[in-house]
Amino acid sequence: MQRESLGFDPRTPSVARIYDYCLGGKDHFPADRAAAERILEVAPELRAAVRANRAFLGRAVRFLTECGIDQFLDIGTGLPARGHVHELAPSARVVYVDRDPVVLVHARALLARQGATTVVRGDLREPDTIVKDPELLRALDLDRPVGVLLTAVLHHVTDADGPEEIVATLREALAPGSHLVLSHATGDAGAAFAERATEVYRGADAPLTLRGRDRIAGLFQGFELVDPGLVWLPEWRPEEADLIDFADGPQTSLFLCGVGRKG
């Protein structure tokens, strides 16, 4: 399928840059700040949701590192603020993939001295192109286990773009022992949130497609869910210390998350 251009228009809000704003980062523009403030007026829980996703990423990366994973493929989360993979697993090889040109420029500048960290431009909707990218293949050994991170990105893929097929393509490229880390906004959180989410992301560079528990569970086909399985975001291994401070707001139960292992 022919995909849309990966061009850059600073007047169009970017989801990655809205997240960056919510995390207190610097990688955003006036249009992103204005969109974020409109979102927060309608859905003030967004800031807590973004921080909860970052905390889940921290727990998951530490868990995978303990399982012996020493290379990571992080698709679509950009590089906003703190607590990212290269900080959580400094001895690992890490490849970041994002389609936002501004995020890419910022990430490459930030990571210029991180020899084991690579930044690749790519679109999640084209996973076959991502896993064949020459830069990625120089950085990661796909014959060995990889931790693939899809945190808060698949709900920005429409049903027409086939999220199940996207994950299946990535899974087929992975060696046994690889892990999938996934968090996804869900309509199971309630009709009110679904209505707000449809409204607040209007005008951003990616849609928001909410999916129910069964659809999200289906994304793990071919992976065995590790304990505690598919749960609300704050419930994934809550006994582990987080890098995110929630003192200024509660955690959120708008996202389902889980970690799966390829046998």
LOBA-666901 format. One record per residue: residue in three letters; x, y, z of N, C-alpha, C in turn. Coordinates in nm, 2 decimals. Example, Ala and Ser with C-alpha at 12.3 -4.5 7.8 and 13.67 -1.06 7.14 Angstrom:
res,n.px,n.py,n.pz,ca.px,ca.py,ca.pz,c.px,c.py,c.pz
ALA,1.32,-0.57,0.78,1.23,-0.45,0.78,1.32,-0.33,0.78 .
SER,1.28,-0.22,0.71,1.37,-0.11,0.71,1.29,0.00,0.79 .
! end
This chain:
res,n.px,n.py,n.pz,ca.px,ca.py,ca.pz,c.px,c.py,c.pz
MET,0.08,-0.12,0.00,0.00,0.00,0.00,0.09,0.12,0.00 .
GLN,0.05,0.22,-0.08,0.13,0.35,-0.08,0.10,0.43,0.04 .
ARG,0.20,0.47,0.11,0.19,0.54,0.24,0.20,0.69,0.21 .
GLU,0.15,0.77,0.31,0.16,0.91,0.30,0.31,0.95,0.32 .
SER,0.34,1.07,0.27,0.47,1.13,0.28,0.51,1.15,0.43 .
LEU,0.64,1.13,0.45,0.69,1.16,0.59,0.74,1.30,0.60 .
GLY,0.68,1.39,0.53,0.72,1.53,0.54,0.69,1.60,0.67 .
PHE,0.74,1.72,0.69,0.73,1.79,0.82,0.65,1.92,0.80 .
ASP,0.55,1.95,0.88,0.48,2.07,0.88,0.47,2.11,1.02 .
PRO,0.54,2.22,1.07,0.54,2.26,1.21,0.40,2.31,1.25 .
ARG,0.31,2.33,1.16,0.17,2.38,1.20,0.08,2.26,1.23 .
THR,0.13,2.14,1.20,0.05,2.02,1.23,0.10,1.96,1.36 .
PRO,0.02,1.95,1.47,0.07,1.89,1.59,0.11,1.74,1.57 .
SER,0.22,1.71,1.64,0.27,1.57,1.63,0.24,1.50,1.76 .
VAL,0.20,1.38,1.76,0.17,1.30,1.88,0.30,1.28,1.96 .
ALA,0.41,1.25,1.89,0.54,1.23,1.97,0.58,1.36,2.04 .
ARG,0.55,1.47,1.97,0.59,1.60,2.04,0.49,1.64,2.14 .
ILE,0.37,1.61,2.13,0.27,1.63,2.24,0.31,1.55,2.36 .
TYR,0.35,1.42,2.34,0.40,1.34,2.45,0.52,1.41,2.52 .
ASP,0.61,1.46,2.43,0.73,1.53,2.48,0.69,1.64,2.57 .
TYR,0.60,1.72,2.53,0.55,1.83,2.61,0.50,1.79,2.75 .
CYS,0.42,1.68,2.75,0.36,1.63,2.87,0.47,1.57,2.96 .
LEU,0.58,1.53,2.91,0.69,1.48,2.99,0.79,1.59,3.03 .
GLY,0.76,1.71,2.99,0.85,1.82,3.03,0.98,1.83,2.94 .
GLY,0.97,1.78,2.82,1.08,1.78,2.73,1.09,1.91,2.66 .
LYS,1.18,1.92,2.55,1.20,2.04,2.48,1.18,2.02,2.33 .
ASP,1.14,1.90,2.29,1.13,1.87,2.15,0.98,1.89,2.10 .
HIS,0.94,2.02,2.09,0.80,2.05,2.05,0.80,2.19,2.00 .
PHE,0.68,2.23,1.93,0.66,2.35,1.87,0.53,2.42,1.92 .
PRO,0.51,2.54,1.89,0.39,2.61,1.93,0.26,2.53,1.90 .
ALA,0.25,2.47,1.78,0.13,2.39,1.75,0.12,2.27,1.84 .
ASP,0.23,2.21,1.88,0.22,2.10,1.97,0.18,2.14,2.11 .
ARG,0.24,2.25,2.16,0.20,2.30,2.29,0.05,2.34,2.30 .
ALA,0.00,2.40,2.19,-0.14,2.44,2.19,-0.23,2.32,2.19 .
ALA,-0.19,2.22,2.11,-0.27,2.10,2.10,-0.27,2.02,2.24 .
ALA,-0.15,2.02,2.30,-0.14,1.95,2.43,-0.23,2.02,2.53 .
GLU,-0.23,2.15,2.53,-0.31,2.22,2.63,-0.46,2.20,2.61 .
ARG,-0.50,2.19,2.48,-0.64,2.16,2.45,-0.67,2.02,2.50 .
ILE,-0.58,1.93,2.48,-0.61,1.79,2.52,-0.62,1.78,2.67 .
LEU,-0.53,1.85,2.74,-0.53,1.85,2.89,-0.65,1.91,2.95 .
GLU,-0.71,2.01,2.87,-0.83,2.07,2.92,-0.95,1.97,2.92 .
VAL,-0.95,1.89,2.81,-1.06,1.79,2.80,-1.03,1.66,2.87 .
ALA,-0.90,1.62,2.87,-0.86,1.49,2.93,-0.74,1.52,3.01 .
PRO,-0.75,1.57,3.14,-0.64,1.60,3.22,-0.56,1.48,3.26 .
GLU,-0.61,1.36,3.25,-0.54,1.24,3.28,-0.43,1.21,3.18 .
LEU,-0.43,1.28,3.07,-0.33,1.25,2.97,-0.19,1.25,3.02 .
ARG,-0.16,1.36,3.10,-0.02,1.37,3.15,0.02,1.25,3.24 .
ALA,-0.07,1.21,3.32,-0.05,1.09,3.40,-0.03,0.97,3.32 .
ALA,-0.11,0.96,3.21,-0.10,0.84,3.12,0.03,0.83,3.05 .
VAL,0.08,0.95,3.01,0.21,0.95,2.94,0.32,0.91,3.04 .
ARG,0.31,0.96,3.16,0.41,0.93,3.26,0.40,0.78,3.30 .
ALA,0.28,0.73,3.31,0.26,0.59,3.34,0.32,0.50,3.23 .
ASN,0.31,0.54,3.11,0.37,0.46,3.00,0.52,0.46,3.01 .
ARG,0.58,0.58,3.04,0.72,0.58,3.06,0.77,0.50,3.17 .
ALA,0.69,0.50,3.28,0.73,0.41,3.40,0.72,0.26,3.36 .
PHE,0.61,0.23,3.28,0.60,0.09,3.23,0.72,0.05,3.15 .
LEU,0.76,0.14,3.06,0.88,0.12,2.98,1.00,0.09,3.06 .
GLY,1.02,0.16,3.17,1.13,0.14,3.26,1.12,0.00,3.32 .
ARG,1.01,-0.04,3.37,0.99,-0.17,3.44,1.02,-0.28,3.33 .
ALA,0.97,-0.26,3.21,0.98,-0.37,3.11,1.12,-0.38,3.06 .
VAL,1.19,-0.27,3.04,1.33,-0.28,3.00,1.42,-0.34,3.11 .
ARG,1.40,-0.31,3.23,1.47,-0.37,3.34,1.44,-0.52,3.34 .
PHE,1.32,-0.56,3.32,1.28,-0.70,3.32,1.35,-0.77,3.21 .
LEU,1.35,-0.72,3.09,1.41,-0.78,2.97,1.56,-0.79,2.99 .
THR,1.62,-0.69,3.05,1.76,-0.70,3.08,1.80,-0.81,3.17 .
GLU,1.71,-0.83,3.27,1.73,-0.94,3.36,1.71,-1.08,3.29 .
CYS,1.63,-1.08,3.19,1.61,-1.20,3.11,1.73,-1.23,3.01 .
GLY,1.82,-1.14,3.01,1.94,-1.16,2.92,1.93,-1.08,2.78 .
ILE,1.83,-1.00,2.76,1.82,-0.92,2.64,1.92,-0.81,2.64 .
ASP,2.00,-0.80,2.54,2.10,-0.69,2.54,2.09,-0.61,2.41 .
GLN,1.98,-0.62,2.34,1.96,-0.54,2.22,1.81,-0.51,2.21 .
PHE,1.78,-0.38,2.18,1.64,-0.33,2.18,1.61,-0.26,2.05 .
LEU,1.48,-0.28,2.01,1.43,-0.21,1.89,1.31,-0.13,1.94 .
ASP,1.32,0.00,1.95,1.21,0.09,2.01,1.15,0.16,1.89 .
ILE,1.02,0.13,1.86,0.96,0.19,1.74,0.85,0.29,1.78 .
GLY,0.87,0.41,1.73,0.76,0.51,1.73,0.75,0.59,1.85 .
THR,0.83,0.57,1.96,0.81,0.65,2.08,0.89,0.78,2.08 .
GLY,0.96,0.80,1.97,1.05,0.92,1.97,1.15,0.92,2.08 .
LEU,1.20,1.03,2.12,1.30,1.03,2.22,1.28,1.15,2.32 .
PRO,1.16,1.16,2.37,1.13,1.27,2.46,1.17,1.25,2.60 .
ALA,1.22,1.36,2.66,1.25,1.37,2.81,1.34,1.26,2.85 .
ARG,1.31,1.20,2.97,1.40,1.11,3.04,1.35,0.97,3.05 .
GLY,1.44,0.88,3.09,1.39,0.74,3.12,1.38,0.66,3.00 .
HIS,1.46,0.69,2.89,1.45,0.61,2.77,1.55,0.49,2.77 .
VAL,1.54,0.41,2.67,1.61,0.27,2.68,1.76,0.28,2.69 .
HIS,1.82,0.37,2.62,1.97,0.38,2.63,2.01,0.42,2.77 .
GLU,1.93,0.49,2.85,1.96,0.52,2.98,1.93,0.41,3.08 .
LEU,1.82,0.33,3.05,1.78,0.22,3.13,1.87,0.10,3.11 .
ALA,1.93,0.08,2.99,2.01,-0.04,2.96,2.14,0.02,2.89 .
PRO,2.23,0.08,2.96,2.34,0.15,2.90,2.44,0.06,2.83 .
SER,2.44,-0.07,2.87,2.53,-0.16,2.80,2.47,-0.23,2.68 .
ALA,2.34,-0.20,2.65,2.27,-0.27,2.54,2.29,-0.19,2.41 .
ARG,2.27,-0.26,2.30,2.26,-0.20,2.17,2.11,-0.16,2.15 .
VAL,2.09,-0.04,2.11,1.95,0.02,2.10,1.94,0.08,1.96 .
VAL,1.82,0.05,1.90,1.78,0.12,1.77,1.65,0.19,1.80 .
TYR,1.64,0.32,1.78,1.52,0.39,1.78,1.47,0.41,1.64 .
VAL,1.34,0.39,1.62,1.28,0.42,1.49,1.16,0.52,1.51 .
ASP,1.16,0.62,1.43,1.05,0.72,1.44,1.03,0.78,1.30 .
ARG,0.91,0.83,1.27,0.88,0.89,1.14,0.88,1.04,1.16 .
ASP,0.89,1.10,1.28,0.88,1.24,1.30,1.02,1.30,1.27 .
PRO,1.04,1.38,1.16,1.18,1.43,1.13,1.24,1.51,1.24 .
VAL,1.16,1.58,1.32,1.22,1.67,1.42,1.27,1.58,1.54 .
VAL,1.19,1.48,1.57,1.23,1.38,1.68,1.36,1.32,1.63 .
LEU,1.38,1.28,1.51,1.50,1.22,1.46,1.62,1.31,1.47 .
VAL,1.60,1.43,1.43,1.72,1.53,1.44,1.76,1.54,1.58 .
HIS,1.66,1.56,1.67,1.69,1.58,1.81,1.76,1.46,1.87 .
ALA,1.71,1.34,1.83,1.76,1.22,1.89,1.90,1.19,1.84 .
ARG,1.93,1.22,1.71,2.06,1.20,1.66,2.16,1.29,1.73 .
ALA,2.12,1.42,1.75,2.21,1.51,1.81,2.24,1.47,1.96 .
LEU,2.13,1.43,2.03,2.14,1.39,2.17,2.23,1.27,2.19 .
LEU,2.22,1.18,2.09,2.29,1.05,2.10,2.42,1.04,2.02 .
ALA,2.47,1.15,1.98,2.59,1.15,1.89,2.71,1.07,1.95 .
ARG,2.72,1.07,2.08,2.83,1.01,2.15,2.79,0.87,2.20 .
GLN,2.67,0.83,2.18,2.63,0.69,2.22,2.66,0.60,2.11 .
GLY,2.78,0.54,2.11,2.82,0.45,2.00,2.73,0.33,1.98 .
ALA,2.66,0.28,2.08,2.58,0.16,2.07,2.43,0.20,2.04 .
THR,2.40,0.32,2.01,2.27,0.36,1.99,2.25,0.42,1.85 .
THR,2.15,0.37,1.78,2.13,0.41,1.64,1.99,0.47,1.63 .
VAL,1.97,0.57,1.54,1.84,0.63,1.52,1.81,0.61,1.37 .
VAL,1.69,0.55,1.34,1.65,0.52,1.20,1.52,0.58,1.17 .
ARG,1.50,0.64,1.06,1.38,0.69,1.02,1.29,0.58,0.95 .
GLY,1.17,0.57,1.00,1.08,0.46,0.95,0.94,0.48,1.00 .
ASP,0.85,0.41,0.93,0.71,0.42,0.96,0.66,0.29,1.01 .
LEU,0.60,0.28,1.13,0.55,0.16,1.19,0.46,0.08,1.09 .
ARG,0.39,0.16,1.01,0.30,0.09,0.91,0.37,0.02,0.80 .
GLU,0.51,0.03,0.80,0.59,-0.04,0.70,0.69,-0.13,0.77 .
PRO,0.65,-0.23,0.85,0.75,-0.30,0.93,0.85,-0.38,0.85 .
ASP,0.81,-0.42,0.73,0.91,-0.50,0.65,1.02,-0.41,0.61 .
THR,1.00,-0.28,0.59,1.10,-0.19,0.55,1.19,-0.16,0.67 .
ILE,1.13,-0.15,0.79,1.21,-0.13,0.91,1.31,-0.24,0.94 .
VAL,1.26,-0.37,0.93,1.35,-0.48,0.97,1.45,-0.51,0.86 .
LYS,1.44,-0.45,0.75,1.54,-0.46,0.64,1.63,-0.34,0.63 .
ASP,1.61,-0.24,0.71,1.69,-0.12,0.71,1.84,-0.15,0.73 .
PRO,1.93,-0.11,0.64,2.07,-0.14,0.65,2.13,-0.09,0.78 .
GLU,2.09,0.03,0.83,2.15,0.08,0.95,2.10,-0.01,1.07 .
LEU,1.98,-0.05,1.07,1.93,-0.13,1.18,2.00,-0.27,1.18 .
LEU,2.02,-0.32,1.06,2.09,-0.45,1.05,2.24,-0.45,1.09 .
ARG,2.30,-0.33,1.07,2.44,-0.32,1.12,2.44,-0.30,1.27 .
ALA,2.33,-0.25,1.33,2.33,-0.23,1.48,2.28,-0.35,1.56 .
LEU,2.19,-0.42,1.50,2.12,-0.53,1.57,2.15,-0.67,1.50 .
ASP,2.17,-0.77,1.58,2.18,-0.91,1.52,2.04,-0.97,1.54 .
LEU,1.97,-0.98,1.43,1.83,-1.04,1.44,1.83,-1.19,1.45 .
ASP,1.95,-1.25,1.45,1.96,-1.39,1.48,1.96,-1.42,1.62 .
ARG,1.97,-1.31,1.70,1.97,-1.33,1.85,1.85,-1.26,1.90 .
PRO,1.81,-1.29,2.03,1.69,-1.23,2.09,1.70,-1.07,2.09 .
VAL,1.58,-1.01,2.06,1.57,-0.87,2.06,1.45,-0.83,2.14 .
GLY,1.45,-0.72,2.22,1.34,-0.67,2.28,1.27,-0.56,2.19 .
VAL,1.15,-0.59,2.14,1.08,-0.49,2.06,0.98,-0.41,2.14 .
LEU,0.99,-0.28,2.14,0.91,-0.20,2.23,0.81,-0.12,2.14 .
LEU,0.68,-0.14,2.17,0.57,-0.07,2.10,0.48,-0.01,2.21 .
THR,0.54,0.09,2.27,0.46,0.15,2.39,0.39,0.27,2.34 .
ALA,0.25,0.27,2.35,0.16,0.38,2.32,0.18,0.42,2.17 .
VAL,0.19,0.32,2.08,0.20,0.36,1.94,0.10,0.29,1.85 .
LEU,0.06,0.16,1.88,-0.03,0.09,1.79,-0.17,0.15,1.79 .
HIS,-0.21,0.23,1.90,-0.34,0.29,1.89,-0.33,0.41,1.80 .
HIS,-0.22,0.45,1.74,-0.21,0.55,1.64,-0.20,0.48,1.50 .
VAL,-0.23,0.36,1.49,-0.23,0.28,1.36,-0.38,0.25,1.34 .
THR,-0.44,0.28,1.23,-0.58,0.25,1.20,-0.60,0.10,1.18 .
ASP,-0.72,0.05,1.18,-0.75,-0.08,1.15,-0.72,-0.11,1.01 .
ALA,-0.73,-0.02,0.92,-0.70,-0.03,0.78,-0.55,-0.06,0.75 .
ASP,-0.47,-0.01,0.84,-0.32,-0.04,0.83,-0.28,-0.17,0.89 .
GLY,-0.38,-0.24,0.96,-0.35,-0.38,1.00,-0.25,-0.39,1.12 .
PRO,-0.29,-0.35,1.24,-0.19,-0.37,1.35,-0.15,-0.51,1.37 .
GLU,-0.24,-0.61,1.35,-0.20,-0.75,1.37,-0.10,-0.79,1.27 .
GLU,-0.11,-0.75,1.15,-0.01,-0.78,1.05,0.12,-0.71,1.07 .
ILE,0.12,-0.59,1.13,0.24,-0.52,1.16,0.32,-0.60,1.26 .
VAL,0.25,-0.65,1.37,0.32,-0.72,1.48,0.36,-0.86,1.42 .
ALA,0.28,-0.92,1.34,0.32,-1.05,1.28,0.45,-1.04,1.20 .
THR,0.46,-0.93,1.12,0.58,-0.91,1.04,0.71,-0.89,1.13 .
LEU,0.69,-0.81,1.24,0.80,-0.80,1.33,0.84,-0.93,1.40 .
ARG,0.73,-1.00,1.44,0.75,-1.13,1.51,0.83,-1.23,1.42 .
GLU,0.80,-1.24,1.29,0.86,-1.33,1.20,1.01,-1.29,1.18 .
ALA,1.04,-1.17,1.20,1.18,-1.12,1.18,1.27,-1.15,1.31 .
LEU,1.20,-1.19,1.42,1.27,-1.20,1.55,1.31,-1.34,1.57 .
ALA,1.42,-1.36,1.64,1.47,-1.49,1.68,1.39,-1.54,1.81 .
PRO,1.39,-1.67,1.83,1.32,-1.72,1.95,1.39,-1.66,2.07 .
GLY,1.31,-1.63,2.17,1.36,-1.57,2.29,1.35,-1.42,2.29 .
SER,1.30,-1.36,2.18,1.28,-1.22,2.17,1.15,-1.19,2.25 .
HIS,1.14,-1.06,2.29,1.02,-1.02,2.36,0.95,-0.90,2.30 .
LEU,0.82,-0.90,2.31,0.74,-0.78,2.27,0.69,-0.71,2.39 .
VAL,0.71,-0.58,2.40,0.66,-0.49,2.50,0.55,-0.40,2.44 .
LEU,0.43,-0.40,2.49,0.32,-0.33,2.43,0.23,-0.26,2.53 .
SER,0.20,-0.14,2.50,0.09,-0.07,2.58,0.00,-0.01,2.48 .
HIS,-0.13,0.00,2.51,-0.23,0.04,2.41,-0.35,0.10,2.48 .
ALA,-0.40,0.22,2.43,-0.52,0.28,2.49,-0.64,0.19,2.45 .
THR,-0.73,0.18,2.54,-0.85,0.09,2.52,-0.98,0.16,2.55 .
GLY,-1.08,0.13,2.47,-1.21,0.18,2.49,-1.28,0.11,2.61 .
ASP,-1.21,0.00,2.66,-1.26,-0.06,2.78,-1.26,0.03,2.90 .
ALA,-1.18,0.14,2.89,-1.17,0.23,3.00,-1.30,0.31,3.02 .
GLY,-1.39,0.30,2.92,-1.52,0.37,2.93,-1.56,0.45,2.81 .
ALA,-1.69,0.47,2.78,-1.73,0.54,2.67,-1.69,0.69,2.68 .
ALA,-1.69,0.74,2.80,-1.65,0.89,2.81,-1.51,0.91,2.77 .
PHE,-1.42,0.82,2.80,-1.28,0.84,2.76,-1.27,0.83,2.61 .
ALA,-1.34,0.73,2.55,-1.34,0.71,2.40,-1.39,0.83,2.33 .
GLU,-1.49,0.90,2.38,-1.54,1.02,2.32,-1.44,1.13,2.33 .
ARG,-1.38,1.14,2.45,-1.27,1.25,2.47,-1.15,1.23,2.38 .
ALA,-1.11,1.10,2.37,-0.99,1.07,2.29,-1.02,1.10,2.14 .
THR,-1.14,1.07,2.09,-1.17,1.10,1.95,-1.15,1.25,1.93 .
GLU,-1.20,1.33,2.02,-1.20,1.47,2.01,-1.06,1.54,2.02 .
VAL,-0.99,1.50,2.13,-0.87,1.57,2.16,-0.75,1.55,2.07 .
TYR,-0.75,1.43,1.99,-0.64,1.41,1.90,-0.68,1.46,1.76 .
ARG,-0.80,1.52,1.74,-0.83,1.57,1.61,-0.73,1.68,1.57 .
GLY,-0.68,1.67,1.45,-0.59,1.77,1.40,-0.44,1.73,1.42 .
ALA,-0.41,1.62,1.50,-0.28,1.58,1.52,-0.23,1.49,1.40 .
ASP,-0.11,1.46,1.39,-0.05,1.39,1.27,-0.08,1.24,1.27 .
ALA,-0.15,1.19,1.37,-0.19,1.05,1.37,-0.32,1.03,1.44 .
PRO,-0.40,0.94,1.39,-0.53,0.91,1.45,-0.52,0.84,1.58 .
LEU,-0.63,0.83,1.65,-0.63,0.75,1.77,-0.74,0.64,1.76 .
THR,-0.70,0.51,1.75,-0.79,0.40,1.74,-0.79,0.32,1.86 .
LEU,-0.90,0.33,1.94,-0.91,0.25,2.06,-0.95,0.11,2.03 .
ARG,-0.90,0.01,2.10,-0.93,-0.13,2.08,-0.96,-0.20,2.22 .
GLY,-1.05,-0.30,2.21,-1.09,-0.37,2.34,-0.98,-0.47,2.38 .
ARG,-1.00,-0.53,2.49,-0.91,-0.62,2.55,-0.88,-0.74,2.46 .
ASP,-0.98,-0.79,2.39,-0.96,-0.91,2.31,-0.87,-0.87,2.19 .
ARG,-0.90,-0.75,2.13,-0.81,-0.71,2.01,-0.67,-0.69,2.06 .
ILE,-0.65,-0.63,2.17,-0.51,-0.60,2.22,-0.44,-0.74,2.26 .
ALA,-0.52,-0.83,2.32,-0.46,-0.96,2.35,-0.42,-1.03,2.22 .
GLY,-0.50,-1.01,2.11,-0.47,-1.08,1.99,-0.34,-1.03,1.93 .
LEU,-0.29,-0.91,1.96,-0.16,-0.86,1.91,-0.05,-0.94,1.96 .
PHE,-0.07,-1.02,2.07,0.04,-1.10,2.12,0.04,-1.24,2.06 .
GLN,-0.04,-1.26,1.96,-0.04,-1.40,1.89,0.10,-1.44,1.85 .
GLY,0.14,-1.56,1.89,0.28,-1.60,1.86,0.38,-1.57,1.97 .
PHE,0.33,-1.50,2.08,0.41,-1.47,2.19,0.34,-1.53,2.32 .
GLU,0.42,-1.57,2.41,0.36,-1.62,2.54,0.37,-1.50,2.64 .
LEU,0.26,-1.46,2.69,0.26,-1.35,2.79,0.33,-1.39,2.91 .
VAL,0.42,-1.31,2.96,0.48,-1.33,3.09,0.40,-1.28,3.20 .
ASP,0.42,-1.32,3.32,0.34,-1.28,3.44,0.37,-1.13,3.46 .
PRO,0.26,-1.05,3.48,0.13,-1.08,3.52,0.03,-1.09,3.40 .
GLY,0.08,-1.09,3.28,-0.01,-1.10,3.16,-0.06,-0.96,3.11 .
LEU,-0.17,-0.96,3.05,-0.23,-0.83,3.00,-0.31,-0.76,3.11 .
VAL,-0.26,-0.65,3.16,-0.32,-0.59,3.27,-0.33,-0.44,3.25 .
TRP,-0.40,-0.36,3.34,-0.40,-0.22,3.33,-0.26,-0.17,3.36 .
LEU,-0.22,-0.06,3.30,-0.09,-0.01,3.29,-0.02,-0.01,3.43 .
PRO,-0.08,0.05,3.53,0.00,0.06,3.66,0.02,-0.07,3.73 .
GLU,-0.05,-0.18,3.68,-0.05,-0.31,3.75,0.07,-0.40,3.70 .
TRP,0.14,-0.36,3.60,0.25,-0.45,3.55,0.37,-0.43,3.64 .
ARG,0.39,-0.54,3.72,0.50,-0.54,3.81,0.51,-0.42,3.90 .
PRO,0.40,-0.38,3.97,0.40,-0.25,4.04,0.50,-0.25,4.16 .
GLU,0.55,-0.37,4.20,0.64,-0.38,4.31,0.78,-0.32,4.28 .
GLU,0.81,-0.30,4.15,0.94,-0.25,4.11,0.94,-0.10,4.11 .
ALA,1.05,-0.04,4.16,1.06,0.10,4.17,1.06,0.16,4.03 .
ASP,0.99,0.28,4.01,0.98,0.35,3.88,1.07,0.47,3.88 .
LEU,1.10,0.51,3.76,1.18,0.63,3.74,1.10,0.75,3.73 .
ILE,0.97,0.74,3.73,0.88,0.85,3.71,0.81,0.89,3.84 .
ASP,0.81,1.01,3.88,0.76,1.06,4.00,0.61,1.10,3.98 .
PHE,0.52,1.03,4.04,0.38,1.06,4.03,0.32,1.15,4.14 .
ALA,0.41,1.22,4.21,0.36,1.30,4.32,0.26,1.41,4.28 .
ASP,0.27,1.45,4.15,0.18,1.56,4.11,0.06,1.51,4.04 .
GLY,0.04,1.38,4.04,-0.08,1.33,3.97,-0.09,1.18,3.98 .
PRO,-0.21,1.12,3.98,-0.23,0.98,3.99,-0.19,0.90,3.87 .
GLN,-0.16,0.77,3.88,-0.14,0.69,3.77,-0.28,0.67,3.70 .
THR,-0.28,0.60,3.59,-0.40,0.59,3.51,-0.43,0.45,3.47 .
SER,-0.56,0.42,3.45,-0.61,0.29,3.40,-0.68,0.31,3.27 .
LEU,-0.62,0.38,3.17,-0.67,0.40,3.04,-0.60,0.31,2.94 .
PHE,-0.49,0.25,2.98,-0.41,0.17,2.89,-0.40,0.02,2.94 .
LEU,-0.40,-0.07,2.85,-0.36,-0.21,2.88,-0.22,-0.23,2.83 .
CYS,-0.15,-0.32,2.91,-0.01,-0.34,2.87,0.03,-0.48,2.90 .
GLY,0.14,-0.53,2.84,0.19,-0.66,2.87,0.32,-0.68,2.80 .
VAL,0.38,-0.79,2.83,0.51,-0.83,2.77,0.50,-0.98,2.73 .
GLY,0.54,-1.01,2.61,0.53,-1.15,2.56,0.66,-1.20,2.51 .
ARG,0.68,-1.33,2.52,0.81,-1.39,2.48,0.78,-1.48,2.36 .
LYS,0.87,-1.47,2.25,0.86,-1.56,2.14,0.93,-1.69,2.17 .
GLY,0.86,-1.80,2.16,0.92,-1.93,2.19,1.01,-1.99,2.08 .
! end
